[in-house]
Amino acid sequence: DTAVSQTPKYLVTQMGNDKSIKCEQNLGHDTMYWYKQDSKKFLKIMFSYNNKELIINETVPNRFSPKSPDKAHLNLHINSLELGDSAVYFCASSQESGTYNEQFFGPGTRLTVL
Amino acid sequence: SQKIEQNSEALNIQEGKTATLTCNYTNYSPAYLQWYRQDPGRGPVFLLLIRENEKEKRKERLKVTFDTTLKQSLFHITASQPADSATYLCALERNSGYALNFGKGTSLLVTP
């Protein structure tokens, strides 16, 4: 069984479009995250949710809006896509935020904005 | 500002040798440090966590050291194998908590 899953795996779209990425974890974790990995492979935190509540919004443009309908899901909606949004987006989860818990990552969604 | 620095250049070693990767950090007071492995096209996978009061941690062929005075962690893979080829990421909890900051990673290539 996949622990953290994301859909779609690949997303190619035009500038100005709106798109969503879905994430689900079946680990029973309380905390979920979205990370962005740019072309230089730098992995950077975007958002963190704990028990469906937003904890971290790391100066991400408000075109990005995370939504957590329940503890097992954290979706990412992006409005008015820009070229600079092209990257790989990873969803992750952990038992609790921070503390001494490892994070489990999804397979990533490669977003290409043309 | 908080920084995590890892060898930016790829590390090439011969099979059977020990690989040593370095993680240096500034402006952190970490209670722990984590190491992850990332293969091309995949998400990072957790390897080891070491706490501030632990000098060394081992898991099979992996060994991690943590020196909070030097602000450095070393990650060793002994008897390296081609299957160990991947990018290795060092991670620390942000001072504000609730999430990890990652280094840029070091690419390791183990050749037969």
Interface residues (C-beta under 8 A of the other chain):
Chain A: V4 T31 Y33 K40 K41 F42 L43 K44 I45 S48 N50 I55 I56 E58 F90 A92 S97 G98 Y100 E102 Q103 F104 F105 G106 P107 G108
Chain B: A31 Y32 Q34 G41 R42 G43 P44 V45 F46 L49 R51 T87 L89 E93 R94 G97 Y98 A99 L100 N101 F102 K104 G105
